[in-house]
């Protein structure tokens, strides 16, 4: 790809594609070609391109921290800035470790994550990676202390139960795992409010309240990973806003700068920060003034153009249009929150059998040939367009998806 404009990208041959992935990894919330962001970058480079975060602050980082404190869950009010999502997760795990250490709980080092979870590729983040992938396997053995519990994936429940009769066993079983691992050794529970691992999968409403209470009961910090969900992706500023709970630590990236420059962030509460005299975490590009200036302009655009509200409204419309595809024999479940939606595919709707990966890739190739960029996540087709998308572009996308599914079904003899 060589150029982007609005919700479309263009390849080296000049062919246009409607991008339902916001740049593949979903960061481009405000769309492509924002000259005012480029101007903000230029202005900051001229003013102050860089100065060390060691013992020094800079105005864009201070202003961004103040801005985030206004929109984040109410107790998240202290921030540090890094270069991306993986580093944010790494720093968040370090925050938790230093919090416990400062309080005298020096045995607390274990990190609890979920099977199917993705939290990045640095050393600490890999420790929380709940997916069997070469990026984890090649690097094993990893640091000790990883604990994995089941995800709230109701469509293909790993516990072979059915909601609501299950009484959310996937959440309640977390307590049993903590007891098994020794509560005095568990530092954090980390999770995305809505999971990418299965394709835009939101848990049942009461799930996070159960997890929050268990963490409180055992003195465990709760890290909410908003790297994908944050900054309007789900129709609210942050994904956890849908679940009415308070995180102790929150990670952010992607939509914080719409991908115009690399940036990640970690937010903590006063309760987490108070025992820590100095956060023992330093790298060259921390609190980078140009990246922070980029984020400030990006958030200004999100507010000015009411993109959170647009994500909510267009998300409802997108989900309605995707549900018109449920008649397809290979469409198992259509789901979504805001402008993060997915189609879980299956070869048997009754048994919810897994859909072959090679056939999913063929559907993606068919879509690309018709001018639509989509991706897979788990066994689902996943969609996360820029938050500026309009109804006519959603209609265009769904028509192409309908064609692609029909073509694949014909090839399958369905």
C-alpha positions in Angstrom: 0.0 0.0 0.0 1.3 3.4 -0.9 -1.4 5.9 0.0 -4.5 6.4 2.2 -7.4 8.7 2.2 -10.4 8.6 4.5 -11.4 4.9 4.8 -9.6 3.8 1.7 -6.0 2.8 0.8 -4.4 2.5 -2.5 -1.7 0.1 -3.8 1.2 0.7 -6.1 -1.0 0.1 -9.2 -3.5 2.7 -8.1 -6.2 0.2 -7.1 -8.5 1.4 -4.3 -9.5 -0.7 -1.3 -12.1 -0.1 1.4 -10.2 -0.8 4.6 -12.2 -2.7 7.2 -9.1 -3.2 9.4 -8.0 0.4 10.1 -4.5 -0.4 8.8 -4.5 -4.1 9.6 -3.9 -3.9 13.3 -6.8 -1.5 13.8 -5.2 1.8 14.9 -6.4 4.3 12.3 -9.4 5.6 14.1 -9.6 9.0 12.5 -9.0 7.7 9.0 -6.1 8.4 6.5 -4.7 11.6 5.2 -5.2 14.0 8.2 -3.0 16.9 7.4 -3.7 18.7 10.7 -2.0 15.7 12.5 0.9 16.1 10.1 1.1 19.8 10.9 1.0 19.0 14.7 3.9 16.6 14.2 5.9 19.2 12.2 5.2 22.0 14.7 6.4 19.8 17.7 9.5 18.7 15.8 10.4 22.3 15.3 9.6 23.2 19.0 11.2 20.2 20.7 11.8 16.9 18.9 13.1 15.0 21.9 14.4 15.2 25.4 15.1 12.4 27.9 12.3 11.3 30.1 14.8 10.7 32.9 14.2 13.4 35.5 12.6 15.7 32.9 9.0 16.2 31.6 7.8 18.0 28.4 4.6 20.0 27.8 2.9 17.6 25.3 3.3 14.6 27.7 1.9 16.7 30.6 -1.0 17.9 28.5 -1.7 14.4 27.2 -1.8 13.0 30.8 -4.3 15.7 31.8 -6.4 14.9 28.7 -6.5 11.2 29.4 -7.4 11.8 33.1 -10.5 13.5 31.8 -11.7 10.6 29.7 -10.4 7.5 31.4 -12.3 5.5 34.1 -12.5 7.9 37.0 -9.7 6.7 39.2 -7.1 6.2 36.4 -5.3 9.6 36.6 -1.5 9.0 36.4 0.2 8.1 33.2 3.4 7.2 31.5 4.0 6.9 27.8 5.8 4.3 25.8 6.2 3.3 22.2 3.4 0.8 21.7 1.0 -1.7 23.1 3.4 -4.5 23.9 5.6 -2.0 25.9 2.5 -0.7 27.6 1.6 -4.2 28.8 5.2 -4.8 29.8 5.2 -1.6 31.9 1.8 -2.4 33.4 3.1 -5.8 34.7 6.1 -3.9 36.1 3.8 -1.4 37.8 2.0 -4.2 39.6 5.2 -6.0 40.6 6.7 -2.8 42.0 3.4 -2.0 43.8 3.4 -5.3 45.6 7.1 -5.0 46.3 6.8 -1.6 47.9 4.0 -2.9 50.1 6.1 -5.8 51.3 4.4 -8.5 49.2 7.6 -9.5 47.5 6.4 -13.0 46.7 3.7 -11.7 44.3 5.0 -12.2 40.8 2.5 -14.5 39.0 0.5 -13.1 36.0 -3.0 -14.5 35.4 -4.2 -14.3 31.8 -6.8 -16.1 29.7 -6.5 -18.8 27.0 -7.0 -17.2 23.7 -5.6 -13.8 24.9 -3.1 -11.7 23.0 -1.2 -9.0 24.9 1.9 -8.3 22.8 5.3 -9.8 22.0 7.8 -8.4 24.4 9.1 -10.7 27.2 6.6 -9.9 29.9 3.7 -9.6 27.4 4.6 -13.0 25.9 4.2 -14.4 29.4 0.5 -13.5 29.1 0.0 -14.7 25.6 -2.7 -17.4 25.7 -2.4 -18.5 22.1 -0.3 -21.3 20.7 1.8 -19.4 18.3 5.5 -19.6 17.1 6.1 -16.2 18.6 5.6 -17.7 22.0 6.9 -21.3 21.3 10.2 -20.2 19.8 11.0 -18.0 22.8 10.1 -20.7 25.5 11.0 -21.2 28.2 9.6 -17.8 29.3 9.7 -16.2 32.7 8.0 -18.4 35.3 4.7 -17.4 36.8 2.2 -17.5 33.9 -1.3 -18.7 34.9 -4.1 -19.3 32.3 -7.8 -19.5 32.8 -10.6 -20.1 30.3 -12.0 -17.2 28.3 -15.7 -16.3 28.3 -16.2 -17.6 24.7 -19.8 -18.6 24.9 -20.2 -19.5 21.2 -17.7 -22.4 21.6 -17.6 -22.7 25.4 -14.3 -24.3 26.5 -16.1 -25.8 29.5 -18.9 -27.2 27.3 -21.6 -25.3 29.2 -24.4 -23.0 28.2 -25.2 -19.5 29.4 -27.0 -18.7 31.7 -27.1 -22.2 33.3 -23.3 -22.1 33.5 -23.5 -19.4 36.1 -20.4 -17.9 34.4 -18.2 -20.8 35.5 -15.3 -19.4 33.4 -15.2 -16.3 35.7 -15.9 -18.1 39.0 -13.2 -20.7 38.2 -10.6 -17.9 38.5 -10.9 -18.1 42.3 -10.1 -21.8 42.3 -7.0 -21.2 40.1 -5.8 -18.4 42.5 -6.2 -20.7 45.5 -4.3 -23.5 43.6 -1.4 -21.1 42.7 -1.2 -19.6 46.2 -3.0 -16.2 46.5 0.1 -14.6 48.1 2.1 -15.2 44.9 -0.4 -13.8 42.3 0.3 -10.2 41.2 -2.2 -9.4 38.5 -5.1 -10.5 36.3 -4.8 -9.0 32.8 -7.5 -9.0 30.2 -9.0 -7.1 27.3 -12.5 -5.9 28.1 -13.6 -7.3 24.8 -11.3 -9.9 23.4 -9.7 -10.0 20.0 -8.5 -13.6 20.2 -11.9 -15.0 19.1 -12.9 -12.0 17.0 -14.4 -9.0 18.8 -15.9 -11.2 21.6 -17.6 -9.4 24.4 -18.2 -11.3 27.6 -21.6 -11.4 29.4 -22.4 -8.2 31.3 -21.7 -9.6 34.8 -18.3 -11.2 33.8 -16.0 -8.4 34.7 -17.8 -7.6 38.0 -17.1 -11.2 39.1 -13.4 -10.9 38.1 -13.2 -7.5 39.9 -14.6 -8.9 43.2 -12.2 -11.9 43.1 -9.2 -9.7 42.5 -10.3 -7.4 45.4 -10.8 -10.4 47.7 -7.3 -11.7 47.1 -5.4 -8.4 46.9 -4.7 -8.9 43.1 -4.4 -5.9 40.8 -6.6 -5.8 37.7 -5.0 -4.7 34.4 -7.5 -3.8 31.7 -5.8 -3.9 28.3 -7.4 -1.2 26.2 -4.8 -1.3 23.4 -7.5 -2.2 20.8 -10.8 -1.2 22.6 -9.7 2.3 23.6 -10.5 5.6 22.0 -13.9 4.8 20.5 -13.4 1.4 18.9 -16.4 0.0 20.8 -18.6 3.1 20.8 -17.4 4.4 24.1 -14.1 6.0 25.0 -12.9 2.7 26.5 -14.2 -0.8 26.3 -14.4 -1.2 30.1 -17.0 1.6 30.1 -19.5 -1.0 29.0 -19.0 -3.0 32.1 -19.1 -0.5 35.0 -16.0 -1.6 36.9 -12.8 0.2 38.0 -9.4 -1.0 36.7 -6.3 -0.6 38.8 -4.1 -0.3 35.8 -5.0 0.4 32.1 -2.9 0.0 28.9 -3.5 2.0 25.8 -2.1 2.3 22.3 -3.3 2.1 18.6 -6.2 4.6 18.6 -4.4 6.9 21.0 -2.5 8.3 18.0 -4.5 6.6 15.2 -1.2 5.0 14.1 0.2 8.3 12.8 3.2 7.9 15.2 4.0 5.0 17.6 2.7 5.6 21.1 1.4 3.5 24.0 0.4 4.5 27.5 -0.2 3.1 30.9 -2.6 4.6 33.4 -2.8 3.8 37.1 -4.8 4.9 40.1 -3.4 6.9 43.1 -3.7 3.7 45.1 -1.3 1.9 42.8 1.1 4.8 42.5 1.2 5.9 46.2 3.5 3.1 47.5 5.9 3.5 44.6 8.6 6.2 45.2 10.1 6.0 41.7 8.7 3.8 38.9 11.8 1.8 37.9 11.2 1.8 34.2 13.1 3.9 31.7 13.6 3.8 28.0 14.9 6.3 25.5 11.6 7.2 23.8 9.4 7.3 26.9 7.0 10.3 27.0 8.2 11.3 23.5 7.0 14.9 22.8 6.2 14.4 19.1 4.2 11.2 19.7 2.3 12.9 22.5 1.6 15.9 20.4 0.2 13.6 17.7 -2.1 11.9 20.3 -3.4 15.3 21.5 -4.4 16.3 17.9 -5.9 12.9 17.3 -8.0 13.1 20.5 -9.0 16.6 19.5 -10.3 15.3 16.2 -12.2 12.4 17.8 -13.9 14.9 20.1 -14.6 17.6 17.5 -16.1 15.2 15.0 -18.1 13.2 17.5 -16.4 10.0 16.4 -17.3 8.1 19.6 -20.9 8.7 18.8 -20.4 7.8 15.2 -18.7 4.5 16.3 -21.8 3.7 18.4 -24.4 4.6 15.7 -22.5 3.1 12.8 -21.7 0.1 14.9 -25.4 -0.6 15.4 -26.0 -0.2 11.7 -23.0 -2.4 10.7 -24.2 -5.2 13.0 -27.7 -5.0 11.6 -26.3 -5.3 8.1 -24.0 -8.1 9.0 -26.9 -10.0 10.5 -28.5 -10.1 7.1 -25.8 -12.6 6.2 -26.9 -15.1 8.9 -28.8 -17.1 6.3 -25.5 -18.3 4.9 -24.8 -22.0 5.9 -21.2 -21.1 7.0 -22.2 -18.1 9.1 -22.3 -19.3 12.7 -22.5 -16.1 14.8 -22.5 -12.4 14.0 -21.5 -10.2 16.9 -20.0 -6.8 17.6 -19.7 -3.8 19.9 -19.4 -0.4 18.3 -17.2 -0.5 15.2 -15.6 -3.8 16.2 -17.6 -6.7 14.7 -17.0 -10.3 13.6 -18.6 -13.2 11.8 -17.7 -16.6 13.4 -17.7 -19.1 10.6 -18.5 -22.8 10.9 -19.0 -25.9 8.8 -21.9 -27.0 10.9 -24.2 -24.5 12.6 -25.7 -27.1 15.0 -22.3 -28.5 16.2 -20.4 -25.2 15.7 -17.5 -27.0 14.1 -14.4 -25.0 13.3 -14.1 -23.5 9.9 -10.9 -24.5 7.9 -8.2 -21.8 8.0 -7.4 -22.2 4.3 -10.9 -21.5 3.3 -11.0 -18.4 5.6 -7.9 -17.2 3.8 -9.6 -17.7 0.4 -12.5 -15.5 1.6 -10.0 -12.8 2.5 -8.4 -13.1 -0.9 -11.8 -12.9 -2.7 -12.6 -9.8 -0.7 -9.3 -8.2 -1.6 -9.9 -8.9 -5.3 -13.1 -7.1 -5.0 -11.5 -4.1 -3.3 -12.2 -4.9 0.4 -9.5 -5.4 3.1 -10.6 -7.7 5.9 -8.8 -10.1 8.3 -9.3 -13.2 10.4 -9.1 -13.5 14.1 -9.5 -17.0 15.6 -12.1 -18.7 13.5 -13.9 -15.5 12.6 -13.8 -12.8 10.0 -13.1 -9.5 11.9 -14.0 -6.0 11.0 -12.7 -2.7 12.6 -13.0 0.2 10.1 -12.0 3.8 10.8 -14.5 5.5 13.1 -15.4 7.9 10.2 -17.1 5.2 8.2 -20.5 6.0 6.7 -23.6 3.9 5.9 -22.9 3.8 2.2 -19.4 2.4 2.8 -20.8 -0.2 5.2 -23.4 -1.2 2.6 -20.6 -1.6 0.0 -18.6 -3.8 2.4 -21.6 -6.1 3.3 -22.4 -6.6 -0.4 -18.9 -7.7 -1.1 -18.9 -10.0 1.9 -22.2 -11.5 0.7 -20.6 -12.3 -2.6 -17.5 -13.8 -1.1 -19.4 -16.1 1.3 -21.7 -17.2 -1.6 -18.7 -18.0 -3.8 -16.9 -20.0 -1.1 -20.1 -21.9 -0.3 -20.5 -22.9 -3.9 -16.9 -24.2 -4.0 -17.8 -26.2 -0.8 -20.8 -27.7 -2.5 -23.3 -26.0 -0.1 
